[in-house]
Amino acid sequence: MEKTIETIITASENTYAKVQMSLYTHLSGRHLFSLNYMCKRLREIEDTENYDKIHGEEHTALSHSAVLLSVCMLESNINELFCDSLFSPKNLSDIDCEQILLLKNMWKLDIPRTSKYSVLNKYTIALTLLQRPVFNKGEATYQDVDLLIKLRNQLTHSEAEITTNDENDKTKSAKLYNQLGAKFKAKKGTESIGNPFFPDKCFGYGCAEWSALSAINFIKEFYVLAGMKSKLEFLSRMIEGNNLSLFM
């Protein structure tokens, strides 16, 4: 979401006009549209014969990026809620002025603004400030996002290791296989090979779609718990209306 906050027009000797615009930008919607494209493209690639030889680099880039961007969307969304309380409170018309002020004042105090607050903690803090029910950590919606963030962390903070057999060894690859192996299909064409789950079998269309849907479902559930309308609902309808969506 972008909007103009102010426009300043300056004239000099009536020869030209200079317009300066201040923009207030939400990135979560852009992340959603990007994820939609990534998943569509990955499915197209994996439906191509010998895709790994022809589109291998693109496939790797998109499948890794989809995991990272799914977590980016999660954090952008919750940060934008707090930023709206500061810069655009009319976007929060579903909650009362006292709640908006509380969100605003806490954000000014860097709660939960700084990096010491995890993504999941930010959502819990927002719901607590709104005096609404928090997520049940045992439910699938919460568990899937927790796993998604762990997968993102493994990509971001990767440490090389020797992996022999996912089912028996004690490596991080084995742990990810035990946690994620039943969540989505392995990368097409790797199902019967003996390579470790992470990264060789993990990153493909199945993982990308699961990552995006996990983030989307979590955000939707957050807005239900918060008693608010989700802007992602509107964006999802836009995607579906143009026959783009894998996220139905």
C-alpha angles and dihedrals in degrees: 000000000000130000139167114252097182140355121208119194119196125187126194118195088330091282100114144354123230117204120199117192130194114209130199107202134193113201099186092082091051089050090054093052090046091051090050090055094045094052093046092049094047091053090050091049095049090050088059119095113251088003094162092062096041102036102017098126094045091047093052093046094049097043094050093042093052091061093048094045093049089061090043088057091051093053095040091053096054094041089052091054090058092041090053089059087058104036108017113020092166087073086067098057091136092071130055128258094255091056092047090051091050092052090047096049094046091049089052087055088054092252109165092350104097129077093255088078115078121223092253092048090054091058092047092050091050092052091046092051089049089050091236132135114280127225119286101238091208095059122099095243092060095037093052093053090047088055091044091056091048089052090049090050091051089055095044098042098031120173119190116239140169111253123188109167124001093210097055113022127086099231127124088252090059092048091051091048091053091049101038107023093095096040098076142356119276120254107290112266096021098080096103102032121104097233120123119270093241117084105347101055100021106069115071142093092301093055093044094052092045090050094050094044092047090055094043094049091048092051092048091050090049092057091048090053091045092050091236138121115254118231087210089067089064093046091048090054089051091053093046092046089059093047091245103117132110087168100080 
